[in-house]
Amino acid sequence: MRVDAPLPLPENPQPQKVERSVSSNSPNRLASAESHQDKAHLSVDSGKIDQLTAQLARVPEVRQERVDALREALDKGSYRVTDQQLADAIHSELQAGETSRA
């Protein structure tokens, strides 16, 4: 995971207020206000989304080859878990539980 250095914050984080002098009697007041609004346009690369969706669909939920290898190791008695691995797994499960409750 990459963590960039923190960026310096501006001295005054409050946005500056801008006052516009628009006559309330002006019939173009609404049109004028609408023309000054900020607009954002987001583009979606649907081809990329479709490609990633197709790749995800090809990944099985259960990796059967790993299940089979673990089952075989258990049957042979060669599967060993260290105390540290067990503690790490318990810790990960507890953290995942806290995250899902938040």
C-alpha positions, 0 to 999 in steps of 0.5 A, a space after each residue: 500500500 502506498 501512502 503519500 506525504 500529507 499535503 500542506 493545508 491552506 491557511 484559511 480552509 473556509 471558502 471565500 464568500 462571493 456576493 453577487 449583486 442581482 436585482 430581485 426585480 430582474 426577470 432574468 434572475 433565475 436564468 442568470 443564476 442557472 448560467 453561473 452554476 458549476 457543472 461536472 460531467 463524468 464519463 464512464 468507460 462502459 467497455 472497461 466496466 464490461 471487461 472487468 465484470 467478465 473477468 470477475 465472472 470467470 473467477 470462481 468463488 471457491 478455488 477447488 484446487 486449494 480446497 482439495 490440496 488442504 483436504 489432502 493435507 488434513 487427511 495425511 496429517 501434514 497440515 500444520 498451523 502455528 500458534 502465530 498463524 492461529 492468533 493472526 487468523 483470530 485477530 483478522 476475524 475480530 477486525 473484520 467483525 468490527 469493521 462490518 459493525 461500524 
